[in-house]
Amino acid sequence: MPRMTGLELIRRIRPTHPHLPIILYTGNADALDAEEVEAAGVRALIRKPVDVAALGALLRELLT
């Protein structure tokens, strides 16, 4: 996203959708602050490149 980070997007979404399970998909996980990610309400973090089987399992877990 050229104009904001994933965490900024989450902060904008969270007030109107407080129960939405959010997965942060990133290629730069090492640069993230774990406390900031947790405070934003991120339910899971997936690193790029994604393993499709792992993504499917995570989605099933979060949506059930």
All heavy atoms as TSV, in Angstrom:
chain	resi	resn	atom	element	x	y	z
A	1	MET	N	N	0.852	-1.172	0.000
A	1	MET	CA	C	0.000	0.000	0.000
A	1	MET	C	C	0.895	1.232	0.000
A	1	MET	O	O	1.670	1.399	0.942
A	1	MET	CB	C	-0.898	-0.013	1.229
A	1	MET	CG	C	-1.906	-1.141	1.220
A	1	MET	SD	S	-2.947	-1.150	2.673
A	1	MET	CE	C	-1.745	-1.400	3.961
A	2	PRO	N	N	0.790	2.044	-0.968
A	2	PRO	CA	C	1.725	3.153	-1.089
A	2	PRO	C	C	1.523	4.292	-0.092
A	2	PRO	O	O	2.446	5.039	0.163
A	2	PRO	CB	C	1.498	3.654	-2.516
A	2	PRO	CG	C	0.122	3.228	-2.853
A	2	PRO	CD	C	-0.104	1.946	-2.100
A	3	ARG	N	N	0.344	4.425	0.502
A	3	ARG	CA	C	0.093	5.611	1.332
A	3	ARG	C	C	-0.041	5.333	2.814
A	3	ARG	O	O	-0.185	6.264	3.605
A	3	ARG	CB	C	-1.158	6.312	0.837
A	3	ARG	CG	C	-0.943	6.814	-0.574
A	3	ARG	CD	C	-2.049	7.649	-1.041
A	3	ARG	NE	N	-1.753	7.991	-2.430
A	3	ARG	CZ	C	-2.636	8.388	-3.284
A	3	ARG	NH1	N	-3.879	8.518	-2.910
A	3	ARG	NH2	N	-2.297	8.667	-4.507
A	4	MET	N	N	-0.041	4.068	3.213
A	4	MET	CA	C	-0.113	3.752	4.636
A	4	MET	C	C	0.414	2.346	4.875
A	4	MET	O	O	0.478	1.544	3.958
A	4	MET	CB	C	-1.542	3.896	5.163
A	4	MET	CG	C	-2.495	2.813	4.721
A	4	MET	SD	S	-4.133	2.966	5.450
A	4	MET	CE	C	-4.782	4.293	4.478
A	5	THR	N	N	0.744	2.079	6.111
A	5	THR	CA	C	1.206	0.736	6.471
A	5	THR	C	C	0.003	-0.128	6.824
A	5	THR	O	O	-1.110	0.374	7.023
A	5	THR	CB	C	2.150	0.792	7.691
A	5	THR	OG1	O	1.389	1.188	8.832
A	5	THR	CG2	C	3.320	1.733	7.451
A	6	GLY	N	N	0.245	-1.417	6.938
A	6	GLY	CA	C	-0.815	-2.325	7.359
A	6	GLY	C	C	-1.339	-1.978	8.738
A	6	GLY	O	O	-2.543	-2.034	8.998
A	7	LEU	N	N	-0.441	-1.592	9.647
A	7	LEU	CA	C	-0.881	-1.218	10.992
A	7	LEU	C	C	-1.740	0.046	10.963
A	7	LEU	O	O	-2.700	0.157	11.731
A	7	LEU	CB	C	0.319	-1.029	11.922
A	7	LEU	CG	C	0.987	-2.319	12.373
A	7	LEU	CD1	C	2.246	-2.008	13.184
A	7	LEU	CD2	C	0.037	-3.181	13.173
A	8	GLU	N	N	-1.422	0.986	10.116
A	8	GLU	CA	C	-2.256	2.192	9.996
A	8	GLU	C	C	-3.650	1.830	9.499
A	8	GLU	O	O	-4.651	2.345	9.998
A	8	GLU	CB	C	-1.599	3.208	9.071
A	8	GLU	CG	C	-0.366	3.850	9.667
A	8	GLU	CD	C	0.427	4.665	8.664
A	8	GLU	OE1	O	0.049	4.728	7.475
A	8	GLU	OE2	O	1.438	5.242	9.063
A	9	LEU	N	N	-3.728	0.925	8.530
A	9	LEU	CA	C	-5.015	0.478	8.025
A	9	LEU	C	C	-5.818	-0.199	9.133
A	9	LEU	O	O	-7.013	0.064	9.301
A	9	LEU	CB	C	-4.825	-0.478	6.848
A	9	LEU	CG	C	-6.096	-1.095	6.273
A	9	LEU	CD1	C	-7.017	-0.015	5.722
A	9	LEU	CD2	C	-5.738	-2.103	5.192
A	10	ILE	N	N	-5.166	-1.041	9.904
A	10	ILE	CA	C	-5.840	-1.725	11.012
A	10	ILE	C	C	-6.383	-0.708	12.011
A	10	ILE	O	O	-7.513	-0.833	12.482
A	10	ILE	CB	C	-4.871	-2.711	11.703
A	10	ILE	CG1	C	-4.549	-3.857	10.752
A	10	ILE	CG2	C	-5.452	-3.225	13.007
A	10	ILE	CD1	C	-3.368	-4.690	11.181
A	11	ARG	N	N	-5.605	0.299	12.321
A	11	ARG	CA	C	-6.062	1.333	13.274
A	11	ARG	C	C	-7.290	2.087	12.748
A	11	ARG	O	O	-8.114	2.531	13.522
A	11	ARG	CB	C	-4.932	2.307	13.576
A	11	ARG	CG	C	-3.868	1.692	14.447
A	11	ARG	CD	C	-2.842	2.729	14.878
A	11	ARG	NE	N	-1.653	2.048	15.341
A	11	ARG	CZ	C	-0.515	1.959	14.675
A	11	ARG	NH1	N	-0.379	2.536	13.503
A	11	ARG	NH2	N	0.510	1.316	15.174
A	12	ARG	N	N	-7.402	2.213	11.446
A	12	ARG	CA	C	-8.576	2.876	10.856
A	12	ARG	C	C	-9.801	1.964	10.853
A	12	ARG	O	O	-10.923	2.421	10.989
A	12	ARG	CB	C	-8.278	3.338	9.441
A	12	ARG	CG	C	-7.304	4.489	9.391
A	12	ARG	CD	C	-7.104	4.937	7.978
A	12	ARG	NE	N	-6.114	5.992	7.922
A	12	ARG	CZ	C	-5.962	6.791	6.896
A	12	ARG	NH1	N	-6.729	6.668	5.828
A	12	ARG	NH2	N	-5.030	7.717	6.908
A	13	ILE	N	N	-9.577	0.676	10.653
A	13	ILE	CA	C	-10.671	-0.291	10.591
A	13	ILE	C	C	-11.216	-0.622	11.977
A	13	ILE	O	O	-12.423	-0.773	12.167
A	13	ILE	CB	C	-10.195	-1.589	9.901
A	13	ILE	CG1	C	-9.911	-1.334	8.436
A	13	ILE	CG2	C	-11.215	-2.714	10.063
A	13	ILE	CD1	C	-9.223	-2.494	7.741
A	14	ARG	N	N	-10.350	-0.758	12.935
A	14	ARG	CA	C	-10.709	-1.261	14.264
A	14	ARG	C	C	-11.875	-0.512	14.930
A	14	ARG	O	O	-12.757	-1.160	15.497
A	14	ARG	CB	C	-9.471	-1.260	15.160
A	14	ARG	CG	C	-9.628	-1.927	16.487
A	14	ARG	CD	C	-10.102	-3.348	16.457
A	14	ARG	NE	N	-9.146	-4.251	15.882
A	14	ARG	CZ	C	-9.472	-5.431	15.365
A	14	ARG	NH1	N	-10.710	-5.836	15.343
A	14	ARG	NH2	N	-8.570	-6.212	14.851
A	15	PRO	N	N	-11.950	0.814	14.887
A	15	PRO	CA	C	-13.060	1.493	15.581
A	15	PRO	C	C	-14.452	1.120	15.053
A	15	PRO	O	O	-15.406	1.051	15.828
A	15	PRO	CB	C	-12.786	2.980	15.349
A	15	PRO	CG	C	-11.319	3.057	15.107
A	15	PRO	CD	C	-10.974	1.777	14.388
A	16	THR	N	N	-14.581	0.867	13.773
A	16	THR	CA	C	-15.891	0.544	13.213
A	16	THR	C	C	-16.147	-0.957	13.117
A	16	THR	O	O	-17.289	-1.367	12.930
A	16	THR	CB	C	-16.069	1.169	11.813
A	16	THR	OG1	O	-15.008	0.729	10.972
A	16	THR	CG2	C	-16.063	2.688	11.905
A	17	HIS	N	N	-15.110	-1.761	13.249
A	17	HIS	CA	C	-15.230	-3.218	13.169
A	17	HIS	C	C	-14.402	-3.863	14.283
A	17	HIS	O	O	-13.412	-4.548	14.020
A	17	HIS	CB	C	-14.769	-3.720	11.803
A	17	HIS	CG	C	-15.572	-3.210	10.665
A	17	HIS	ND1	N	-15.353	-1.971	10.099
A	17	HIS	CD2	C	-16.621	-3.753	10.015
A	17	HIS	CE1	C	-16.233	-1.784	9.133
A	17	HIS	NE2	N	-17.006	-2.844	9.065
A	18	PRO	N	N	-14.792	-3.659	15.535
A	18	PRO	CA	C	-13.950	-4.102	16.658
A	18	PRO	C	C	-13.780	-5.614	16.782
A	18	PRO	O	O	-12.818	-6.066	17.387
A	18	PRO	CB	C	-14.655	-3.526	17.879
A	18	PRO	CG	C	-16.061	-3.315	17.446
A	18	PRO	CD	C	-16.002	-2.998	15.990
A	19	HIS	N	N	-14.682	-6.395	16.213
A	19	HIS	CA	C	-14.594	-7.846	16.364
A	19	HIS	C	C	-14.070	-8.552	15.117
A	19	HIS	O	O	-14.006	-9.775	15.084
A	19	HIS	CB	C	-15.961	-8.409	16.748
A	19	HIS	CG	C	-16.469	-7.827	18.020
A	19	HIS	ND1	N	-15.876	-8.055	19.243
A	19	HIS	CD2	C	-17.480	-6.968	18.263
A	19	HIS	CE1	C	-16.514	-7.390	20.177
A	19	HIS	NE2	N	-17.487	-6.722	19.604
A	20	LEU	N	N	-13.688	-7.786	14.115
A	20	LEU	CA	C	-13.174	-8.358	12.874
A	20	LEU	C	C	-11.816	-9.009	13.134
A	20	LEU	O	O	-10.895	-8.357	13.618
A	20	LEU	CB	C	-13.023	-7.258	11.814
A	20	LEU	CG	C	-12.542	-7.683	10.440
A	20	LEU	CD1	C	-13.644	-8.486	9.742
A	20	LEU	CD2	C	-12.205	-6.454	9.610
A	21	PRO	N	N	-11.689	-10.317	12.839
A	21	PRO	CA	C	-10.368	-10.932	13.026
A	21	PRO	C	C	-9.421	-10.455	11.926
A	21	PRO	O	O	-9.713	-10.583	10.750
A	21	PRO	CB	C	-10.652	-12.433	12.899
A	21	PRO	CG	C	-11.940	-12.542	12.173
A	21	PRO	CD	C	-12.690	-11.266	12.401
A	22	ILE	N	N	-8.316	-9.876	12.332
A	22	ILE	CA	C	-7.379	-9.300	11.373
A	22	ILE	C	C	-6.099	-10.119	11.333
A	22	ILE	O	O	-5.498	-10.416	12.355
A	22	ILE	CB	C	-7.068	-7.835	11.724
A	22	ILE	CG1	C	-8.336	-6.999	11.559
A	22	ILE	CG2	C	-5.936	-7.294	10.858
A	22	ILE	CD1	C	-8.179	-5.551	11.910
A	23	ILE	N	N	-5.700	-10.447	10.103
A	23	ILE	CA	C	-4.442	-11.140	9.851
A	23	ILE	C	C	-3.525	-10.141	9.161
A	23	ILE	O	O	-3.895	-9.558	8.148
A	23	ILE	CB	C	-4.657	-12.349	8.930
A	23	ILE	CG1	C	-5.620	-13.350	9.567
A	23	ILE	CG2	C	-3.317	-13.012	8.609
A	23	ILE	CD1	C	-6.076	-14.431	8.617
A	24	LEU	N	N	-2.356	-9.934	9.702
A	24	LEU	CA	C	-1.377	-9.041	9.092
A	24	LEU	C	C	-0.455	-9.882	8.211
A	24	LEU	O	O	0.224	-10.788	8.682
A	24	LEU	CB	C	-0.584	-8.311	10.168
A	24	LEU	CG	C	0.431	-7.282	9.704
A	24	LEU	CD1	C	-0.243	-6.194	8.873
A	24	LEU	CD2	C	1.140	-6.675	10.899
A	25	TYR	N	N	-0.475	-9.591	6.923
A	25	TYR	CA	C	0.322	-10.319	5.927
A	25	TYR	C	C	1.463	-9.402	5.517
A	25	TYR	O	O	1.241	-8.350	4.942
A	25	TYR	CB	C	-0.589	-10.674	4.751
A	25	TYR	CG	C	0.073	-11.368	3.595
A	25	TYR	CD1	C	0.778	-12.547	3.771
A	25	TYR	CD2	C	-0.041	-10.865	2.321
A	25	TYR	CE1	C	1.354	-13.197	2.697
A	25	TYR	CE2	C	0.530	-11.511	1.234
A	25	TYR	CZ	C	1.230	-12.674	1.435
A	25	TYR	OH	O	1.806	-13.318	0.368
A	26	THR	N	N	2.681	-9.771	5.834
A	26	THR	CA	C	3.798	-8.850	5.649
A	26	THR	C	C	5.062	-9.542	5.153
A	26	THR	O	O	5.296	-10.709	5.447
A	26	THR	CB	C	4.100	-8.107	6.963
A	26	THR	OG1	O	5.154	-7.177	6.747
A	26	THR	CG2	C	4.483	-9.055	8.078
A	27	GLY	N	N	5.841	-8.787	4.440
A	27	GLY	CA	C	7.155	-9.243	4.021
A	27	GLY	C	C	8.238	-8.634	4.891
A	27	GLY	O	O	9.426	-8.850	4.679
A	28	ASN	N	N	7.820	-7.862	5.880
A	28	ASN	CA	C	8.769	-7.135	6.708
A	28	ASN	C	C	8.467	-7.333	8.194
A	28	ASN	O	O	8.491	-6.389	8.972
A	28	ASN	CB	C	8.726	-5.645	6.338
A	28	ASN	CG	C	9.939	-4.896	6.799
A	28	ASN	OD1	O	10.959	-5.484	7.126
A	28	ASN	ND2	N	9.830	-3.590	6.849
A	29	ALA	N	N	8.183	-8.553	8.587
A	29	ALA	CA	C	7.801	-8.841	9.966
A	29	ALA	C	C	8.897	-8.498	10.966
A	29	ALA	O	O	8.602	-8.108	12.100
A	29	ALA	CB	C	7.398	-10.305	10.106
A	30	ASP	N	N	10.147	-8.611	10.561
A	30	ASP	CA	C	11.251	-8.335	11.490
A	30	ASP	C	C	11.294	-6.872	11.910
A	30	ASP	O	O	11.810	-6.548	12.981
A	30	ASP	CB	C	12.580	-8.740	10.864
A	30	ASP	CG	C	12.677	-10.236	10.630
A	30	ASP	OD1	O	11.996	-11.002	11.345
A	30	ASP	OD2	O	13.417	-10.640	9.721
A	31	ALA	N	N	10.742	-5.978	11.093
A	31	ALA	CA	C	10.760	-4.552	11.416
A	31	ALA	C	C	9.582	-4.135	12.292
A	31	ALA	O	O	9.539	-3.004	12.762
A	31	ALA	CB	C	10.746	-3.729	10.127
A	32	LEU	N	N	8.644	-5.045	12.533
A	32	LEU	CA	C	7.463	-4.706	13.319
A	32	LEU	C	C	7.739	-4.815	14.806
A	32	LEU	O	O	8.476	-5.690	15.256
A	32	LEU	CB	C	6.306	-5.639	12.958
A	32	LEU	CG	C	5.771	-5.524	11.543
A	32	LEU	CD1	C	4.750	-6.631	11.289
A	32	LEU	CD2	C	5.152	-4.164	11.313
A	33	ASP	N	N	7.098	-3.964	15.562
A	33	ASP	CA	C	7.167	-4.010	17.015
A	33	ASP	C	C	6.040	-4.927	17.498
A	33	ASP	O	O	4.861	-4.647	17.254
A	33	ASP	CB	C	6.996	-2.595	17.568
A	33	ASP	CG	C	7.033	-2.563	19.074
A	33	ASP	OD1	O	6.070	-3.060	19.695
A	33	ASP	OD2	O	8.001	-2.019	19.625
A	34	ALA	N	N	6.385	-6.010	18.170
A	34	ALA	CA	C	5.397	-7.011	18.591
A	34	ALA	C	C	4.312	-6.406	19.476
A	34	ALA	O	O	3.140	-6.747	19.350
A	34	ALA	CB	C	6.090	-8.155	19.315
A	35	GLU	N	N	4.692	-5.493	20.366
A	35	GLU	CA	C	3.703	-4.853	21.245
A	35	GLU	C	C	2.736	-3.987	20.446
A	35	GLU	O	O	1.545	-3.947	20.736
A	35	GLU	CB	C	4.397	-4.028	22.322
A	35	GLU	CG	C	5.124	-4.874	23.347
A	35	GLU	CD	C	5.839	-4.039	24.380
A	35	GLU	OE1	O	5.617	-2.821	24.452
A	35	GLU	OE2	O	6.632	-4.635	25.137
A	36	GLU	N	N	3.239	-3.308	19.444
A	36	GLU	CA	C	2.395	-2.459	18.593
A	36	GLU	C	C	1.412	-3.313	17.786
A	36	GLU	O	O	0.244	-2.957	17.648
A	36	GLU	CB	C	3.274	-1.636	17.656
A	36	GLU	CG	C	2.538	-0.600	16.874
A	36	GLU	CD	C	3.462	0.252	16.018
A	36	GLU	OE1	O	4.647	-0.097	15.825
A	36	GLU	OE2	O	2.980	1.274	15.529
A	37	VAL	N	N	1.881	-4.433	17.284
A	37	VAL	CA	C	1.022	-5.349	16.531
A	37	VAL	C	C	-0.082	-5.887	17.440
A	37	VAL	O	O	-1.258	-5.897	17.076
A	37	VAL	CB	C	1.848	-6.505	15.918
A	37	VAL	CG1	C	0.954	-7.581	15.341
A	37	VAL	CG2	C	2.799	-5.960	14.857
A	38	GLU	N	N	0.280	-6.304	18.631
A	38	GLU	CA	C	-0.706	-6.821	19.585
A	38	GLU	C	C	-1.704	-5.735	19.990
A	38	GLU	O	O	-2.910	-5.985	20.039
A	38	GLU	CB	C	0.001	-7.377	20.823
A	38	GLU	CG	C	-0.953	-8.023	21.801
A	38	GLU	CD	C	-0.241	-8.628	22.997
A	38	GLU	OE1	O	0.961	-8.955	22.897
A	38	GLU	OE2	O	-0.900	-8.768	24.033
A	39	ALA	N	N	-1.228	-4.542	20.248
A	39	ALA	CA	C	-2.104	-3.434	20.640
A	39	ALA	C	C	-3.088	-3.064	19.535
A	39	ALA	O	O	-4.194	-2.597	19.812
A	39	ALA	CB	C	-1.269	-2.212	21.025
A	40	ALA	N	N	-2.712	-3.301	18.287
A	40	ALA	CA	C	-3.599	-2.996	17.160
A	40	ALA	C	C	-4.704	-4.036	17.011
A	40	ALA	O	O	-5.648	-3.839	16.261
A	40	ALA	CB	C	-2.790	-2.907	15.862
A	41	GLY	N	N	-4.590	-5.140	17.732
A	41	GLY	CA	C	-5.622	-6.166	17.681
A	41	GLY	C	C	-5.426	-7.193	16.592
A	41	GLY	O	O	-6.372	-7.849	16.178
A	42	VAL	N	N	-4.206	-7.363	16.148
A	42	VAL	CA	C	-3.908	-8.349	15.115
A	42	VAL	C	C	-4.042	-9.745	15.725
A	42	VAL	O	O	-3.462	-10.039	16.764
A	42	VAL	CB	C	-2.484	-8.150	14.550
A	42	VAL	CG1	C	-2.108	-9.257	13.595
A	42	VAL	CG2	C	-2.383	-6.795	13.877
A	43	ARG	N	N	-4.845	-10.592	15.081
A	43	ARG	CA	C	-5.066	-11.950	15.585
A	43	ARG	C	C	-3.974	-12.910	15.141
A	43	ARG	O	O	-3.702	-13.900	15.806
A	43	ARG	CB	C	-6.409	-12.482	15.101
A	43	ARG	CG	C	-7.613	-11.747	15.637
A	43	ARG	CD	C	-8.121	-12.316	16.947
A	43	ARG	NE	N	-8.450	-13.707	16.895
A	43	ARG	CZ	C	-9.624	-14.212	16.574
A	43	ARG	NH1	N	-10.614	-13.424	16.240
A	43	ARG	NH2	N	-9.828	-15.507	16.593
A	44	ALA	N	N	-3.366	-12.643	13.986
A	44	ALA	CA	C	-2.318	-13.516	13.476
A	44	ALA	C	C	-1.435	-12.727	12.518
A	44	ALA	O	O	-1.861	-11.735	11.941
A	44	ALA	CB	C	-2.923	-14.711	12.764
A	45	LEU	N	N	-0.211	-13.194	12.376
A	45	LEU	CA	C	0.732	-12.574	11.466
A	45	LEU	C	C	1.252	-13.644	10.516
A	45	LEU	O	O	1.635	-14.724	10.960
A	45	LEU	CB	C	1.895	-11.967	12.261
A	45	LEU	CG	C	2.893	-11.207	11.426
A	45	LEU	CD1	C	3.053	-9.808	11.957
A	45	LEU	CD2	C	4.207	-11.930	11.400
A	46	ILE	N	N	1.193	-13.367	9.230
A	46	ILE	CA	C	1.707	-14.294	8.227
A	46	ILE	C	C	2.809	-13.587	7.455
A	46	ILE	O	O	2.650	-12.454	7.027
A	46	ILE	CB	C	0.598	-14.742	7.257
A	46	ILE	CG1	C	-0.455	-15.532	8.011
A	46	ILE	CG2	C	1.182	-15.570	6.126
A	46	ILE	CD1	C	-1.564	-16.042	7.131
A	47	ARG	N	N	3.905	-14.284	7.300
A	47	ARG	CA	C	5.049	-13.729	6.555
A	47	ARG	C	C	4.956	-14.117	5.083
A	47	ARG	O	O	4.512	-15.206	4.753
A	47	ARG	CB	C	6.351	-14.262	7.131
A	47	ARG	CG	C	6.602	-13.834	8.544
A	47	ARG	CD	C	7.824	-14.567	9.089
A	47	ARG	NE	N	8.011	-14.280	10.488
A	47	ARG	CZ	C	8.932	-13.455	10.949
A	47	ARG	NH1	N	9.758	-12.859	10.118
A	47	ARG	NH2	N	9.038	-13.234	12.233
A	48	LYS	N	N	5.412	-13.216	4.242
A	48	LYS	CA	C	5.522	-13.514	2.812
A	48	LYS	C	C	6.815	-14.278	2.590
A	48	LYS	O	O	7.792	-14.017	3.289
A	48	LYS	CB	C	5.561	-12.216	1.999
A	48	LYS	CG	C	4.278	-11.447	2.041
A	48	LYS	CD	C	4.418	-10.153	1.261
A	48	LYS	CE	C	3.150	-9.325	1.371
A	48	LYS	NZ	N	3.296	-8.035	0.692
A	49	PRO	N	N	6.878	-15.192	1.670
A	49	PRO	CA	C	5.769	-15.709	0.863
A	49	PRO	C	C	4.895	-16.618	1.709
A	49	PRO	O	O	5.366	-17.276	2.636
A	49	PRO	CB	C	6.458	-16.484	-0.254
A	49	PRO	CG	C	7.747	-16.927	0.337
A	49	PRO	CD	C	8.146	-15.838	1.331
A	50	VAL	N	N	3.627	-16.675	1.380
A	50	VAL	CA	C	2.658	-17.426	2.175
A	50	VAL	C	C	2.655	-18.903	1.785
A	50	VAL	O	O	2.830	-19.250	0.622
A	50	VAL	CB	C	1.245	-16.820	2.033
A	50	VAL	CG1	C	0.704	-17.026	0.642
A	50	VAL	CG2	C	0.305	-17.396	3.064
A	51	ASP	N	N	2.493	-19.737	2.767
A	51	ASP	CA	C	2.273	-21.160	2.566
A	51	ASP	C	C	0.755	-21.336	2.527
A	51	ASP	O	O	0.075	-21.071	3.514
A	51	ASP	CB	C	2.889	-21.950	3.724
A	51	ASP	CG	C	2.599	-23.421	3.637
A	51	ASP	OD1	O	1.470	-23.831	3.989
A	51	ASP	OD2	O	3.495	-24.166	3.205
A	52	VAL	N	N	0.225	-21.753	1.391
A	52	VAL	CA	C	-1.217	-21.810	1.186
A	52	VAL	C	C	-1.899	-22.727	2.196
A	52	VAL	O	O	-2.969	-22.401	2.716
A	52	VAL	CB	C	-1.551	-22.218	-0.266
A	52	VAL	CG1	C	-3.032	-22.363	-0.472
A	52	VAL	CG2	C	-0.981	-21.192	-1.230
A	53	ALA	N	N	-1.302	-23.835	2.511
A	53	ALA	CA	C	-1.894	-24.756	3.481
A	53	ALA	C	C	-1.966	-24.110	4.864
A	53	ALA	O	O	-2.970	-24.221	5.566
A	53	ALA	CB	C	-1.104	-26.057	3.539
A	54	ALA	N	N	-0.913	-23.410	5.251
A	54	ALA	CA	C	-0.899	-22.731	6.549
A	54	ALA	C	C	-1.928	-21.609	6.584
A	54	ALA	O	O	-2.603	-21.411	7.598
A	54	ALA	CB	C	0.493	-22.181	6.844
A	55	LEU	N	N	-2.078	-20.885	5.481
A	55	LEU	CA	C	-3.077	-19.822	5.414
A	55	LEU	C	C	-4.472	-20.412	5.544
A	55	LEU	O	O	-5.308	-19.889	6.280
A	55	LEU	CB	C	-2.941	-19.041	4.111
A	55	LEU	CG	C	-3.977	-17.952	3.883
A	55	LEU	CD1	C	-3.936	-16.904	4.973
A	55	LEU	CD2	C	-3.785	-17.322	2.518
A	56	GLY	N	N	-4.748	-21.499	4.852
A	56	GLY	CA	C	-6.055	-22.143	4.936
A	56	GLY	C	C	-6.368	-22.589	6.359
A	56	GLY	O	O	-7.475	-22.390	6.851
A	57	ALA	N	N	-5.399	-23.189	7.024
A	57	ALA	CA	C	-5.595	-23.629	8.400
A	57	ALA	C	C	-5.858	-22.450	9.334
A	57	ALA	O	O	-6.737	-22.507	10.196
A	57	ALA	CB	C	-4.370	-24.418	8.877
A	58	LEU	N	N	-5.138	-21.370	9.131
A	58	LEU	CA	C	-5.321	-20.181	9.959
A	58	LEU	C	C	-6.702	-19.575	9.747
A	58	LEU	O	O	-7.393	-19.215	10.704
A	58	LEU	CB	C	-4.230	-19.146	9.658
A	58	LEU	CG	C	-4.337	-17.846	10.425
A	58	LEU	CD1	C	-4.243	-18.064	11.924
A	58	LEU	CD2	C	-3.260	-16.885	9.964
A	59	LEU	N	N	-7.127	-19.487	8.502
A	59	LEU	CA	C	-8.456	-18.923	8.204
A	59	LEU	C	C	-9.560	-19.786	8.837
A	59	LEU	O	O	-10.512	-19.259	9.417
A	59	LEU	CB	C	-8.671	-18.803	6.699
A	59	LEU	CG	C	-7.845	-17.731	6.011
A	59	LEU	CD1	C	-8.007	-17.826	4.499
A	59	LEU	CD2	C	-8.212	-16.357	6.520
A	60	ARG	N	N	-9.422	-21.100	8.735
A	60	ARG	CA	C	-10.419	-21.981	9.366
A	60	ARG	C	C	-10.464	-21.752	10.860
A	60	ARG	O	O	-11.529	-21.686	11.469
A	60	ARG	CB	C	-10.119	-23.446	9.043
A	60	ARG	CG	C	-10.549	-23.865	7.663
A	60	ARG	CD	C	-10.420	-25.368	7.456
A	60	ARG	NE	N	-9.036	-25.822	7.467
A	60	ARG	CZ	C	-8.198	-25.720	6.436
A	60	ARG	NH1	N	-8.590	-25.168	5.308
A	60	ARG	NH2	N	-6.969	-26.156	6.520
A	61	GLU	N	N	-9.307	-21.607	11.474
A	61	GLU	CA	C	-9.232	-21.393	12.919
A	61	GLU	C	C	-9.897	-20.070	13.320
A	61	GLU	O	O	-10.654	-20.022	14.292
A	61	GLU	CB	C	-7.768	-21.389	13.363
A	61	GLU	CG	C	-7.564	-21.099	14.832
A	61	GLU	CD	C	-6.090	-20.995	15.196
A	61	GLU	OE1	O	-5.259	-21.648	14.534
A	61	GLU	OE2	O	-5.786	-20.229	16.105
A	62	LEU	N	N	-9.622	-19.012	12.592
A	62	LEU	CA	C	-10.150	-17.698	12.951
A	62	LEU	C	C	-11.637	-17.546	12.663
A	62	LEU	O	O	-12.313	-16.768	13.328
A	62	LEU	CB	C	-9.380	-16.595	12.219
A	62	LEU	CG	C	-7.940	-16.384	12.642
A	62	LEU	CD1	C	-7.283	-15.326	11.785
A	62	LEU	CD2	C	-7.842	-16.018	14.116
A	63	LEU	N	N	-12.142	-18.266	11.688
A	63	LEU	CA	C	-13.528	-18.086	11.290
A	63	LEU	C	C	-14.489	-19.081	11.932
A	63	LEU	O	O	-15.683	-19.036	11.687
A	63	LEU	CB	C	-13.641	-18.158	9.765
A	63	LEU	CG	C	-12.907	-17.025	9.040
A	63	LEU	CD1	C	-12.937	-17.247	7.534
A	63	LEU	CD2	C	-13.494	-15.670	9.407
A	64	THR	N	N	-13.976	-19.975	12.770
A	64	THR	CA	C	-14.860	-20.910	13.451
A	64	THR	C	C	-15.034	-20.545	14.898
A	64	THR	O	O	-14.340	-19.784	15.457
A	64	THR	CB	C	-14.339	-22.360	13.347
A	64	THR	OG1	O	-13.039	-22.415	13.920
A	64	THR	CG2	C	-14.337	-22.828	11.930
